[in-house]
Amino acid sequence: MLRLRRNFHLSRHPLLFKPFSTAAPLPPLHLPLSHPTYILWGSNTSVGKTLVSAGLASSFLHSDSPSNFLYLKPIQTGFPSDSDSRFVFHKLSSLYRRRHARLSLLASDHVLNASLPVLNSITGCGDGSELAMCELGQYEEQRLVGEESGLGSRLICKTMYAWKEAVSPHLAAERESGVVDDALVIQSLQSCLNSGLGVNGESEGAETRAMCLVETAGGVASPGPSGSLQCDLYRSFRLPCLLVGDGRLGGISGTISAYETLKLRGYDVAAIIFADNGLENEVVLSSHLRDRVPILVLPPIPADITDDLMDWFDNSQNVFDSLKEIMLSAYSKRLNRLREMPKKAKSIFWWPFTQHKLVADEAVTVIDSRCGENFTVFKGDEFMTQQFDACASWWTQGPDAALQTELASDMGYAAARFGHVMFPENVYEPALECAELLLAGVGKGWASRVYFSDNGSTAIEIALKMAFRKFSIDHGIHDAQECNADAQRSELMVLALNGSYHGDTLGAMEAQAPSCYTGFLQQPWYTGRGIFLDPPTVYMHGGKWYLSLPVGLQPETLRLENAFFDSRDEVFDEKRDGSDLAEIYSAYLSQQLSNSSKSNSLLGALIMEPVIQGAGGMHMVDPLFQRVLVKECQDKKIPVIFDEVFTGFWRLGTETAAELLHCVPDIACFAKLMTGGIIPLSATLASNSVFESFIGDSKLEALLHGHSYSAHALGCTAAAKSIKWFKNSQTNLNINAEGTSLRELWDENLVYEISSHPAVKRVVALGTLFALELQADGSNAGYASLYARSLLLKLREDGIYTRPLGNVIYLMCGPCTKPDSCSQLLIKLLGGLDDFISESRENLESYHS
């Protein structure tokens, strides 16, 4: 028995379409995991994707248990004469009747949106002249009654966007004035995935099996309606894949290329399936893929276009049944693995900077993948969701989704071309290009040499060796030691700032002030080989920027205008060099250096983090103080080291923080964002005079320091790509016209409002960094504080992954992050602060009662 109902709901719904580069931020991902969802790719056009969709749907619905199958076709061209969702709808209906199913089937086909030419061809309405799509709302339904009445199965087919011309989607969209933005496609697809298995508001029953299949258009790298490649367009979902290969002549190459394109973007391919053309392509594919992926072969597809394919589907049923089982098994394995990961991680990981006793199983974040600035995280058995990585994966990350793909591609090329090659006395293109870019960028005007190493801490160790050699030669210590090897060595120390942090290796720790990182519990060998000055800091509160002077640097003669600033720009203004405060700083520092010269130790280097002290609590050091400090040291021939491991490469809004200080070092260390954060690499840049201090007749006078992976090709390739990407206005829309700084990323009004919040003590907003310190006393303040825990959890629930520094909360974005995204972060943070203060008051009232 068959009942048929057709309905058309046509409404004009103008949609604003823009190129991807100007699009609004993509909506947060929310992907249900209650049933398997797969995306179907083709190695090319006309390889039979829709036949596979229909066969798979038939296999899944041919069951003794109620089953729901959702088929989604996000992009369809050649409509209405060609409609893949209509094909699946009709073929399944025919197969259901042919196979005398036990359960009833409610099948439906929906067409949601279409171009005006499509509307005109269906209804005769619309002249196609408007720059808009229309909400078509076409709906067709069939109810097929099986051997048993009552609750049955459902087939739901949906076409999301349709164009009339049978060409590539980007051409059809352009020619029909119906370009659909990527964000809108993603938003519509997410809506369908979350609600598509319900009919009239109903969701599947507790015992109803369900599966969803998303069929793409054309090949893996075919463009979508905006021009973005579909393999990039759908990447944020990272749905497990089925790849329809090509059994024809040339199909081996096309199938391998499609497979590798998907893998390069981080997709998991569950199976490859294609129709037999008598060429045994599966033999070569199996050999090449080394059985990593199941390969299934369908019977040859009839060439007769009048064939209704019923016999072909019958002959293919065993293959589709096998494919279904592979998909269900892969889904089950993936879900089980995700479920067990937190407990397994706690039992075998030793996490850095983590007290394991304080970490509950439910507090472990299971990260399935990353796309641009977002983690995709597993939320129980319910769904995958996205969290903005506001830690910038611990201060290293900068890539948007496009750069992430470019980096993966370029690094794959470098790995294939070079693997790894040793560096001393050798040259290869990635290392050379990277060094040239560093000297033309962050080292421009002062550096002449690049020394590669593997991470920020080791870059600091190298910098200290460089500085001490340079100081020893300039002050005659080197020559004196050579003349009298038995003479007592002079102890070289550093001049540094309290609150500093330069890494976790032993030498780097000696060059930083005493802190929780250097105490006996962490480093029993620590002595602190330096003089550590308390620096003046700058912060925002109540919309104004204030100067905080340490004890010992608070002269009674300080004028009020030196104590606060109306804007952040005033803080960095070079005109301050002529102020009374500059003279006060100079006198104070000159006195400190003079006092140190009376001791038995020598100050062999100044080392500091320019502008921002990161791990020390996100404090902004007064740039005037640091500028005066650099001048005082260079006047006394004390080499200056800038630790830009954190601050470099646009982290603070300029390529190097030296540009904010208006002075240059003798040595500088870079890492983290240098590679886009995708792989470890560091570089220590030095002036020519520093380099010359290691030149001599003996190898023993050279810098005897190195790493097996110095200047590794993958890291240098990533660094070269990232350096160019961040400073190119075509790829980074945040760069100003001169290419010298980022536009303001944090909304001024929101920053002002947060700085005036009763829960907030101070705020720093600069470049890609926004940080605040919560008002706290006693054990609630400091690095070990758990005071911010409730705020942290609230932010994570709101889609922001952050990790505090005690009672200091920071948000960190990338150089390419859209200001709109930053504003959304601040809005959520502001809401979290309101909840935090309310909760604190309630706890206080409860305590007193």
N, C-alpha and C positions, 0 to 999 in steps of 0.2 A: 504494500500500500504506500502511495506517495502523495504527499501534500506539498504544494509549491506556493510560495508567497514572494512577491517582488515589491520593492518599495524604493522610491527615489526621494531623497530630501535634498533639495538644491538651495543653497543660501550663499549670497555673496559675502566673502570674508576676506577683505584686503589684508595682506600680510606684508610687513615691511622686511625687505630682504637686503642684506648688505654683504660685501665680501667677507670671508672668514676673518681677515685681519682686523676688521672693525667691529666684529660681533661682540655681543654681550657675553659674559662668562657662561660657560656651559653649566647646566643645572647639575647639582650633586647627584651622583649615581646612586640608584637604589634598585638592586637587582635581586629578585626573589630566588631562593634556593630550594623551595619546596618541591620543585620538579626540575628535570634537566632542560636546559635551554642551550641550543647549538646554533651556530651561524654557518651557513652553507656557501662555500666559495666555488668559483669555477676557474680552471686554469686558463680558460679563454671563453669567448662567447660560443654559443651553439655546441656545448659539450654535454647538455642534458641535465642541467641543474634541476629544472622543474620536474622532469621525469623522476629524478631521485627523490625530490620532495614528495611527490604523489605516492611513490612506492613506499617510502618510509612512513608516511601518514597511514597508508593502508595497512601496513604491517602492525603499526602500533594500535590502531583502532580495531583490528580484527582480533578481539579478545573476549573472553567470557566475563571480564570485569569491566564495569563502566570506566571509560577512558575519555580524556579530553585532549585534543590536539590543536595547537594554535600555530597557524602558518602565517608569517608576516613577510610581505614584500614591500620594503620601505620605498623603493624607487622603481618605477615602471615607465618605460617609453613604448611608443607604438600603440598606445591605448586609444580607443577601446578594441581595435581589431586584434590586438595582442594583449592578453591579460593572463599572467601566470597564476594569480590567485583564482581566477575563474576556471583555469585549466585544472588546478588541483581540486577545486570544488566539484566540477562536473565529473572528473575521472574517478574521484573517490565515491561519488554517488553511484556511478555505474558499477564500480567494483563491489560496492556494498550490496547492491542488488544481485549482482552476478554470483556472489559467494554465499548468499543466504545466511546472513549474519544472525546470531541469536538475539543480540541486543538491538534496540532501536538506535537510530542516529539522527541527530539534529545537525544539519550542515548549513553553514551560512557563508556568504561572501560579501565583504564590505569594501567599498572604495571611498576613502575618506576625503581626499583633496585632489584637485585636478586643475590643469591650466584652462584658460578660457577657450582655446581651440577645442579642447576635449569637451567642455560644456556645450559649445556650439554644435559639435558633431553629434552629440546625444540628444540635445533638446532643440537645436536651432536657435538658441538664445546666445547672446554675447557676441560682440564683434571683435573680441580679442585685442582691443586697443589699449586696455587699461594695464598698468604695471602691477598686476596682482594675480594671485591664485584664487581659487574659489573652494569653498567647503562643499564638496559634491554630495556626500551622504548617501551614495548609492548602496542599496542593500537587497540581497537575494537570499532566500531561505528555502531549504527542503527538509522535510521530516520523513525519514525512511523508517517504516515500522518493521521491526525484526520478529523473530519467532516468539519472543517474550515481550509482553507489554511492560509498562512501568519505566523506571529510571533507566536511561540508556547512555549512549556516548555522544560527544559533541565534536564537530569539526568547525573551527572558526578560521576563516581565511580573510586576510585584510591586505588591501593595497593602500599604502599611506599617501603617496604622492604619484600622480600620473601625468604624463605629457603625451601629446598626440604623435609627434614625429618619431619614427623608428630609427633614432640615432643615439649616440652617446648621451647620457643624461645632461652633461654640461652644455652640449650643443642644443639639445631640445629645450632646456630651461632658458637658455639665452635667446633662442629664436622665438620662443613663445612668451617672452617677457615674464617668465615665472621662475626666476632664480630663487632657490630656497636655501637659506643660510644653514650651515652645518649645525649650529646650536639648536635650530628649530627641528631639524631631522632627528637629532639625538633626543631632544625633549619629547618629540612625538613617539619615537621608538620606545623610550622608557615608559611613557604612559601606557602604550599598548602592552608592554611586557608585564606591567604591574596590574593591569585591569583586563587584559585580553582574554583570560580564561574564564571570565564570568559572562553570563548572559542576563541582560536586564538587571544588572547589579548583583547577581548571584555569583559566588565563587565556588570552586570545585569542592565537592564533599570530602570528608576526611578519608574515605576509602576509595576515592576516585583517582585513578592513575592519570598523569598529565605529562605532556611534553610540548616544548615550543621549538619551532624551527624558523630562523630568520634567513631568507634567501636574498643574496646580494644580486646586483645587476652586472652582467658582463664578466670580466675577469677580475682577478685579485687587485690589480692596480688600475682598473678602469675608474675614470673620474666620477664623482657624485655630481649633484646638480650645481654646486658652487665651484666645481673644479678640483676640490680636494680628492685625492685618491681614496677609494673606499676602504682600503686596508688601514688608512690613517683616520678616516671619518669615524669608523666604529671602534677604534682602538681603546677608547675609555672603558668600554664594556668588557673587553678582552674575553669574549665568549669563546668556549671551546669550539673547535672548528671541524667541519667535514669538508674535504676538498674533492671536488669532482674533477678527475684528471682527464686526459685526452688519450684515447686508444688509437688515434689516427697517426699517419705518417707525420713526424715532427712533434708528436704528442709527448714523447719522453722529455724533450727539452722544455716544452711549455709547462709540463707538470712539475718538474724539478724547480724551475724558476719560480712558479707560483708557491710551491712549498717553502722555498728558502726566503721568499719575500715575507711570508707569514711568520716564519720563525724569527726573522730579523727584527720584527716588530713585537715579539714576545707572545705570539699566539701559540696555543697548544693544538696540534692537529691530531684528532682522535682516529681518523681513518681516511684513506684515499679510495675512491670508487670511480670506476669508469666502464664504459661499454666496450666490449671486445670488437676489434676490427681485424682480427686474424694476424696481428703483428707481434703478439706476445710482449707488449710493452711492460707488462707487470713483471717479467723476469728481470729486465734491466733496472726497473724502479726498485724492486726488492733488494737487488744487489747493491745499488747505490745507497739506499736508505738503511741498509744493514738490519732490516727487519725491525726498525724502530717504530714503524707505523704499519698497522694492518692495511693490506691492499686487497680490495674486493673487485671482482670482474663480473660485469653484467653481460647477459646475452647481447648479440648484435641488435641494434635498433633497426626496425624495418625501414627500408628506404621509401616505401610506398606511402605518400602523404595522406592517402585515404584510409589507411589502416587505423582502426580505432584503438590499437595497442593493447586490447584486453588479453590476448594470448601472450603478448610480450610481458605484461605485468604478472600473469600467472607463472610464466617460466622464470621470472626474476624473483619470485616470492621468497625462495630460500636465501638468496643473497641479501634481500632487504631484511629478512628476519635476523640474519647474522649481523648486519649493520646495526640494527636496533639493539641487539644484545651487547655489542661492543660499546655503544653509546651509554646504555644503562649501567654497564659495568664501570666505565670510565667515570661517570657521574658519581656512582656510589663510592669508588675509590677516592675520588677527589674530596668528597664530603667527609668521609671518614678521616682522611689525612688532616683536613682543616680542623676537625674536632679534636684530634689528639695532639696537635702541635703545641698548645700552651703547656700542657703537662710534661710533654717530652722536653720542651725547651727548658723548663725549670729544673729538670732532672739532669741535664747534660751541659747547659750553657753556664759560663761564668761571665755575666754581663759587666761591662765597665761602668764605673761610677754608680753602682747599684747595690743597695743593701737587700740581699735576697730574702731576708727574713720579713721584709715589709711588702713583698710582692705576692699578691694572691693570684691564683690561677686566672680569675676573671679579669685581672688587671693587665694581663699579657695581651698586647695587640698583635693579632695575626694579620700580617700584610701579604696580600695575595699578589699585588703588583703595584707599579707606579706608572702614572701617565702624566707627564708634565709636572705640575706642582702638587698633584694629588696622589695620596695613597688610596688603593682599594683595599678595604679591610673586611675581614670576616666577622659577622655579628651573629654568633650562635648558629643555629640551624635555619635561621629565618632569611637572611639576605646578605648580600655584599653591599657595602656603602663606601662613599668616598670621604676622606678627611684631607683638608688642606694641610700640607706639611709645613707648619709654621716654625719648625725647627730647621727648615731648609736642610733636612737630614744632617743635623748637627753642623750647620754653618757652611756646608760645602756646595749645596745645590743652587743652580741657576737656570737650568734649561726649561723652556716650555716644551710642549709635546712635539713640536716640529724639530727643535734642536735635539731632543732626545733621540728621535729617529735618525737624524743626520749623524749624530755621534755614533750610534750603533753601526750605521753603514760604514762610516769612515774608519772606525776602529776594526771592523771586520776586514776591511781592505788592508789595513796596516798589519793585522795578525796574519793574513794570508800572504802578504808580500814579504814581511820581515820576520814574523814570529818574534823572537827576541835575539838581538845581537849585542855583543859587548861594546862598550863606549870608548874606553881609553885609546887615544890615537886614531880613532875612526870617525867617519862622518856619514850620515845618511839623512835623507830629506826631512823626515819628521822632526828630528832633533835640530837640524839647521834652521828650518823654518820657524820652529818654536823659539829658538834663541834669538833669531832676528826680530821676531815680533815682540819679544820681551824687551829687547834693547830699544826698539823704536816706540815702545809704549810706556810701561811702568818704569823703565830705566832711562827714558829719554833725557838727554842733557847731562847725565852724570855717570851712568854705568857703562862699562865696556866689556864686561865678562859675565858669563852665565855658568853657574856650577849647579848641575842637576843632582837631586837626591830623591828620596822616596816619600817623605812626609814632612810636615811642618817642624816637628821637634828636631829631626836630624838636620833640617835646613838651619835651625838655630845653632846647633852644635858646630856646624861648618862655619857659620858666621862668627862665632866666638873665636875659633881658631884663626880665622882671617884677621879679625880685629886685633887680637893679641900679638900676632906676628907684625902687623903694621905698626902698632904702638911700640913694640920692642925695637924695631928698626929706627923709627923716628926718634926714639929717646935713648939710643945707644946701648940698650940692654942686650940686643942680639949680638952685637960685636963684642961686648964685654964678656958674654958667656962663651963665645967662641975662643977668645984669647985665654980664658981661665976656666976650664971645664969644671974645676973643683970648687969654684966660687959658689957661695950660697945664692941660690936662685931667688930673684925677687918674686914676691907673691903678687900676681895680677888679679884684680877684682873688677867687678862691674859697678857702674852707677845705674841704678834702676829705680822704679817707682813702686811704692807699696800698692797692693792690689793687682800687681802684674801677674801674668801667667804666660809662660813661653814653651810649655810642653812637658812631657812626662819622662823623658830620658834623663839620666843622672846629671849630665852637664847642664842641660837646659834648666833643670830644677835648681841647681846651684846659682843660677843667674836670676832667680826671681825671689821676691820677698817671702818671708815666712807666712804660711797660710795653712788652711786645712789640707791642701794638696802636698805640702812639704813636711808636715809634722812627723813625729817619731813613728806613729802608727803606719804612715805611708812610706817614709824614706828615712830609715835610721841613720844613713850616712850623711844626711843633709846638714850642712853648716851655714849655708847662705853666704856665698863669697861675694859680698857686695855691700855698698852703701845704698840704702833704700829710703827714698824721700817720699814724704806724704804730698801728693799732688793736689792742687786746687781743682775742683770739679765744677761742671756747669750742668744745670738741669732745668726742666720746666715744671712749674707748679702754678695753678690758677691762671694759666695763660701767659705767664711771664717766664723769662729765662733768668735764673739766678746763679750767682757765683758763690761757691762754698769754699772758703779758705781754711786750710788745716791749722791746728794749733801751732804756734811758732811762726806763722805767716799771716798775722792779722794786725797790721800796723794801725795805730790810732789815726794816722793821717789819711787813711784810705777814704776817698770821696764816695759819696752815695752813688754817683753815676757809674762807678766801677763795679758796684755790687749787683746790678741787675741789668737786663737788656730787653728792649722792646721786641726784638726778633732774633731768630737764630743767625741770620746773616750778620748781625752786629758782632756776634761771638767770633766769627771767622774774619772779620774786617782787619786788613793789615794796618789801618789807621791807628789801631790800638797800640802799635809799636811805639808810638810817641806819647803814650799815656804815663801817668804817675805809676800805675800798676806795673808797667813794663820795667820801670826803674827799680821798683821794689823787688820784682822777681829777679832781676839781674844782680842786685846787691845780695840777695839771699843766696842765690846759686853760686855766686863768686865766693861767698863766705864758706859755703859747704865744700866747694872744691879746694879752697885754701886749707881748710881744716883737715881734709883727707890727705893732703900732701905731707902733713906732719907725721903721719903714721908710717909704719914699716911696709905697708902694702901700697900698691900703685893702682890707680884707676885706669885699667887698660881698655875699657870700652863703655860707652853708653848704650844701653839696650832698652827699647820701649815700644809699646803698642801705640801707634799714632792715633790720637783723637779718642778712640774707644777702647776701654779695657773690657774684654769679653768675659772670660770665665771669672774674672774678679767681681762681676755683678753688673755688667753693662753700664759702667760709669763713663761719662764724657769728661775727659781731662781738658782743662782750659787750653785751647790751642796756642794762646799767647805764651803760656808757661812753657809748653813744649818747644815752641819756636825759640824762645830765649835760651832754654836749656841746650838746644842743639848748637846755637851760636857760641855759648860759653864753652862747650866741650870742643868744638872744632877750632876755636881760637887757641885752645891749649893742646891741640893735636891729639885729642882723645877721639878715636874712631867712633862713629855713630852708626848704630844698627837699628833699622826700623823692622819690627816684627809685624809684617803685613799678612801673615798667614790667615788671619781672620778678616782684616780690614781691606785687603786688596781686591782688585777687579770688581769695582762698582758696588761693593757691599755698602759703602757709605755714600754712594751717589757719584763718586768720581773713580776713575780707573785705579788710581792710587791715592791713599790718604795723604801722601806728601803734598798733593795739590791743595788740600785743605789747610795744611800747615804753612804753605808757601816757603818751604825749605826742603832740601834734599839730604839724604844720608850718604854715608860712604859705603854702606852695605845694607841690603834689604832682603827679606825672606818672604817668599810667596808660596802658596799651596791652595788647598781647598777649591775655591771658585776658579782657579786657573784652568782646570780641566773641565769646567762645568760641573764639577763634583762627581763625575761619573767613574773616576778611577784615580787612585793615589799618584801624585807626582808633586815634587816641590822644586823650587829653584832659589838659589842664593845669588843675588846680583851684587857685583862689586865694581868699584871704580878702578881705573887703570893703575892708580898708585897703590891700591891694595894688592892688585894682581902682581905688580912689579916686585912687591916685597917677598914673593916666593920664587923669584927667578934667581938661579945660581948655577954653578958648574956641577953640583952634585944632586943626584936624585933625592938625597936626604933633605934637601932644602925645599923640595916641592911639597905641595899639600897632600899628605898621605892619608887620604880619607876617601871612602867610596862605597858604593853598594853594587851588588850584582846586577840590580835592575836600574842602574843609573841611566837616565835619558831613554827609558824603554820606549819603543816605537808607538805602542798603544797610547801611553800617556801623553807623549809629545804631539801625536796626531789629534787627540782630544783637546789638548790645550790650544793648539793652533786654530782649530775650528771654533772653539769657544771664544778666544780672544777676538777673533774677527767678527763673530756673530754678535757679541755684546756691543761692539762699538759701531756697528753698521746700522744706519737708520732704516734700511730696507727690511732688516730682520728683527731689529729691536726698536719698536715704536716709542720707547721711553727716552731714547737718546735725543738731546737737543740738536739744533741745526749745526752747531759747531762740532758736535761729537765729543764734547768735553764733560758733560754731566747728564745725569738722569733728571727727568722732570719730577716734580713732587709726587710721591706715590701715596702719602698718607694725608687724608683730608684734614685741612687746617682746623675746621670747626669741630670735627670729632676729636682731634688731638687736644684741642683746647678743653672740650667738655670732659674728656677722661682725666686731664691734668687737674681739673677742678673737682673731681669726684672725692667724696669723703674717705673712701677706702684707699686712696692713692697718695703716696708720699712724694714721688717724683716721676717724671716722664722724660724719656729721650726718644726723639724721632729724627732719624737721619738716614737718607738713602733707602736701603731695603730693610732697615732695622726700626722697629718700634719696641720700646721696653718701658716697663713701669715697675716701681717698687711699691709693694703694699705697706700701708702703715702697720707696723708691728713692733713689739718690744720683747725683750727677754729671749726665751727659747723659740718664740715665733719668728724671730729675725735671724738672718744669716743662712749660709749654704745648707746646713742640716735641717732647716725648718721644714715642717710639713704643713705649714699654715695655709698654703695656697692649694692644698689638695682638692678641696671641694670645688674651687674655681676651675682647676685643671680638668676635673671630671665633667663639669658642665660644658666647658669648651669642646671637649672631645665628643660629647653627645651632640653638640651643635655643629659638628663637622670640622673642627679645628684640632689638629694634632699638635700639641705643644708640650714642652717639658721644662719646668721652671728651674731657676737657680735659687733654691730656697724660697724666699718671699719676693723674688724678682721674676716677673712674667715677661716674656718677650715673644713678639711675633716677627718672623723673618720671611721675607718673600725673595723673589729672584729679580735680576735686572730687567727681565722682560714681563714681569707681572703687571697686569692692567690695574690702574688706580681704582677702578670699580671693584675689583676683587679685594684690594686692600681696604676699601671702605666697608665692604661686607664683613671683613674680619674685625674691624674696629667696632662696628655696630653690635656684633655678637659679643665682643669683649665687654662693651659697655653694659649690655644686658646681663652678662655674667657677673659683672661687678655689682650691679643692683641686687641680684640674688644673693651674692656673697655678703653684702653688708646687711641685708635682711636676715640672713641665716645667722650671722654673727650676733646680731641684736637678740634674736630669739634664744640663742644658746646662752647669752649673758643673763637674760631674764629668767631662763630656766634654772641657771646656776644660783641666782640670788633667791629664787623662790624655794 
